[in-house]
Amino acid sequence: MKIAKNTVVTVQYKLSDAQNNLIEDGREPMVYLHGGYENTLPKIEEELDGKDVGYANTIQIEPDDAFGDYDPELVKVEPRSRLPEPLEVGMQFEGMPDGADDGEAMIFTVTDIAEDKVVLDGNHPLAGMALRFELKVLDVRAATEEEIAHEHVHGAHGHHHDEDDEGEAGDEFRSHPVH
C-alpha cells in the first residue's frame, strides 16, 4: 500500500542537527495519520507521500519548515516566587507571552534558575535549527474511520481514548519535568 491521505504510517527515524549531531535516536518508531492532520512536520509528509514500505531517505528541514526561528522575545525572567517549588531546569509551564491578553497559551521551559529569578523560554527546544531526519517506512495501513474522525492514530504507539478522557478542557496537570 502506498502512503496517501488517511493512511497510518509507521516510520523508523533518527533526528540530527545540520552538523549530524544526534538529537533523538528514534528507538520507538513514529506512527502518524498521513494527510495534513498536523501529526508530523509537513515536509516529512511531503517526502513520504506516495512511497511504499521499505522507502528510506535522509532529508534536511530548515527552521522555517520545522519549529521556526528562535525568537528572543519569547524569553522572560520571572520572580522565583511566582513558580511552584521544587523548581528544576527543564520543567515546563503553560503561560501567556508578555503583552498578550488573549490568544493561545504557550509552553515555557525553565532554562536557568538564579537565587530569586527564573528564566523561562517559550521557544520550541529545536527552534532556529535545521534538522536532518533519517527516515525508513516500516508499515502503511488504511486508517480506521475512528482515527480519521479523531485525526490521529489509535492503538500501538498512537493515542488511546478512555472514558476518563471526557473531562473538562484544562483539568489536566499543566507542568511536568522534562528530562
Helices and strands as residue ranges (DSSP letters): E 7-17, E 22-24, E 30-33, H 42-48, E 56-61, G 63-65, G 72-74, E 75-79, G 80-82, E 92-95, E 106-113, E 117-121, E 131-142, H 145-150, G 163-166
